[in-house]
Amino acid sequence: MKTLIATTALVLTAFSASAMVDTSAIQQYAPNADVSALTDAEVNTLLSVIHSGDSEGEKRAVVQAFLK
């Protein structure tokens, strides 16, 4: 029983953490993008690009190319 409760708590924590990812930064670089269809890995990749040290123009080009 303890294992079931612990597993359920872990699943719910993982679900809520992935649901709370702020995608507004992606919308800033690609305003018309539908980010709801992206996987967690794709969102994380785009956020990594956005938070990189590249110029704003390079970030915008990569994000928009990724979403096409």
Summary of the structure (lengths in Angstrom):
residues: 68
radius of gyration: 15.7
end to end distance: 46.9
largest distance: 53.7
contacts: 142
relative contact order: 0.13
helix: 74%
strand: 0%
